[in-house]
Amino acid sequence: GCLSADVGGHAAFCACTVALRDCRGLAQPPLSAMLKVGFLGNVSSGKSSFANVLLGEKVLPSREDATTMAMTHCLVDGGVPEGRDQGKVCIDVAPQEGESMTETRIVGADRVYRHLQAMNDAARAAGRQALERALETGGTVYPKIQDITVRAGACSKLQDIVDGSMRFTDMPGFDENAQPLVEQSKGLIVGLCHCLWVVVSYLDIPKASTAQLLHHIARVGPHLLRMEQELQGRVLKIVVTMADLLDDEEAEQRVKASMYDAIHRSHAFDDFPGVAEGIGVVVVGGAKNPRKLEQQATQRGSWPHEWEEVFRSIHDMHAARDELIKARKVHLSNTIFVPLQQILASPSYSGRYPPLAQEALENEVALQRRRMLQVGAMVGSLAVGGIVAGALWGERCMLLSAAAANIARETAHLSLKDNAMQAATLATIAAERAARHASTAGNIAGVAEISASAIAGCPWGIFGGPLLQVGVKQVVWRVLGGAASQAAAAAAASSAATAAASAEAAAIAAATATAAASQAGTAAAVTAALTSAALAGHVIVLGGCAEVTSAYFGCHGALEALKTIPTLSAEAVQKSKESGEPYMAALFWPEGPDEETSVLYVGEFRGMLPHGRGKLFWKDTQMESFVGDFVQGQIVKGLFVDHEGLLIGQLVNRDGTLEVDGFQLDLTFEPGQCCAVCLDNLPMLAEGLVLAPCMHGGVCKSCWSAIEAQGDPLCPCCRGVVSGTCRY
């Protein structure tokens, strides 16, 4: 069927069940194991004609000007599976909402060709109208991207791959910049492809558009180039078309050399050593009439130009299907894993607490400083008060001692007759010493007295009149001035901490606003484009293959993730450092000069590093790119999600190298299969139901009811205990 902007994930899935009803009885492998081959090239480069030769008949429309506007998937499964039309090319269609149809299948190459041509023309006109409206209103263009699946066979040289395990996807011309949906569609398909055929007309080799095409592949499909490095010759091919216009084989070799020269001059593959030298280039022609080309080849006993090399490459890709599917998961996930792991390991992230934790700790430090300042002020007042009290006590003792000395001297003068002067002098010295000791004792007693006053709740009582009555006023005010300076410094530190906390809070608020804005933009795109429609539901069906979206496993973007973070305390951060108990916080992307704050990570931490469950986010869309486990800042294991919100797979990090590991969620969805028990009815998955918690849906509702009635139900697919059914 046709999947367009107004069709959400679940609705899209159900809309395609009409096409799947006739798959019963067809020997078809799981659709999750389908090898996806894309054709990418400039306008009128010969993409559709090239695909027609592989299919064995003229199915896809082609003409001199721009033609393809819908993503056209050619499922190589043999066409109509049974009946009088068995083996013919067909398109299974489903009515859109509010539309009535008398026919759900279009059969025959000619009829399919006309249907596709009309659909492409309608899509092109709709795109132009959307662009005109945007220019008039100053708005943004979110045109409908249409997706249609053709079921077909293959030419005589490819009959052994007609098993439903390979899909060819023809997409709009790369250089058709006037149509905004072109960028969206080619980005989506390149991301989903396991192999890519780049189609170039020999007339376009020296043009700038060809160099731009090569750079585009390096930018949006680096995983394909890494795969090509690993699986030489089975991932990326360049097809030079219109060789039938050349004079001889020697001219074809010159064209091939010219193509290699263009690759080197573009420097598009410089970051991928060996690709520019090892990439396969084939020169073909005569694709305008595939039936005639095949007839001539049969008569001569061989195909002209380098078609034999094309067929050999297709067979190699088909034979390496499992390896290519696994390699795509690894290398596409690596485009997420490698840069994000480098960011998390950088000193600016691994050497400091996350902002929320840092804020909690700084707030706690500021609070402790304020408390210490209050205690210090009180202790200082106690000390000063003790000194003053001691001075008063000492002064009293000195007066008493002096009085005693005077009395002693007078006594001595009166006792001269008795020769007691010496004894009186000794008594005076003793009295003076006693006065000094009494002064020291008075100081101690004063401190004790002021301490007792503080305990009694009146620490400031000593500072009334007595403070101004002693001769230590300047010293006391110096002490108070020092305390005031310390208080000012502490207040400044507290203000700085408060300002830092405010800045962190502002950063979080800005990140929340950025996430909200990014997701709002994405939500707008969801209503109008297939690229973002992947984010609207749990599953979409694209080219006969169910693609699991991030929404299936609870991904709703950075904004929703931030809301799950509870209020963080310094105690929780310290406890994490000491006992390893995790706490929730967030990290933010490094910011450029004119960039807004964007969320990088939300999840659990231990100490300063991500540790436990967490999520990473794309910087521009603020949607999830990874959901899984972290250990000491290292991505360990989880689900990787591409830029369009489609699941890549579950992978594990083994010593810095990603490997496909464990249950692959995309294997859950095999909508083309009949019930695993009765082998007749459509499975419950076709109605949007799966078994919980294993999430398999390969059994029909009737058979499942019978299994449930027997008690202790087990999933027919994995033999796991089933608690019930749920919507996926």
ABEGO torsion letter per residue (X at the ends): XBBBAABBAAAAAAAAAAAAAAABGBBBBBAAABBBBBBBBBBGAGAAAAAAAAAGBBABBBBABBABABBBBBBBAGEBABEAABGBBBBBBBBBBGBBBABABBBEAAAAAAAAAAAAAAAAAAAAAAAAAAAAAGBBBBBBBBBBBBBBBBBAAAAAABAGABBBBBBBBAABAABAAAAAAAAAAAAABABBBBBBBAAAAABAAAAAAAAAAAAAAAAAAAAAAABBGAABBBBBBGAAABABAAAAAAAAAAAAAAAAAAGAAAABBGAAAABBBBBBBGAABAAAAAAAAAAAGBBBEAAAAAAAAAAAAAAAAAAAAAAAAAAAAAAAAAAAAAAAABAAAAABBBAAAAAAAAAAAAAAAAAAAAAAAAAAAAAAAAAAAAAAAAAAAAAAAAAAAAAAAAAAAAAAAAGAAAAAAAAAAAAAAAAAAAAAAAAAAAAAAAAAAAAAGBAAAAABAAAAABAAAAAAAAAAAAAAAAAAAAAAAAAAAAAAAAAAAAAAAAAAAAAAAAAAAAAAAAAABAAAAAAABABBBBGGBBBBBAAAAGBAEAAAAAAABBBBBAAAAAAAAAAGBBBBBBBBBBBBAABBBBBABBEBBBEABBBEBBBBBBAAAGBBABBEBBBGGBBABEBBBBAAGBBAEBBBBBGGBBBBBEBBAAAABBAABBBAAAGABBBAAAAGBBBOAAGBAABBAAAAAAAAAAEGBBBAAAGBBBAEBBBX
